Amino acid sequence: MKRFTIDVTESLHKRIKGQCAMRGVNMADTIREMLEKAFPEPKA
């Protein structure tokens, strides 16, 4: 596993954190899932 650090606005962070809390999901897991969808592994 590699660490990926990005800067986001306080407003965006609050929105992500709030939505994840309401859904009962982990922020890091949610963002990883979004990145996997946006950047799928190439098919062989």
N, C-alpha and C positions, 0 to 999 in steps of 0.2 A: 504494500500500500504506500502511496506517495501523498504528502500533504500538499494542498492547493490553497493558497491564501489570496483572497481578493479583497479590495476595499469597496464597500457599498455605503450608500447614504444611510444615515440613522433612520430615516423614514422607511426605506426599503427593508432594512433589518427588522424594524418593528412590525411591518406588515407580514414578512415571512414568519417571524417568530410567533406572532398572534395567530395566523392561520394554521400553523403547525400545531400550536397548543390546542386550538379549537377542534382540530381533527385527531388529536392525540397521537401525532406522529413526530418522529425525530427530524430536526432541521437538516442535519448532515445527510441522513438517508434520503430525504425528499430531494435535496439538491443533487445528490449522486444519481438518483433515478431520472431527474430532468436532464442531466448531462448525458446519461446513457442513451436516452431517447433522441437527443439532439445530435449525438456523435456516435452512431452505432458502429460496431466493429465491422470492417469490410468483409464481405463474403469471399471465401476462397475460390 
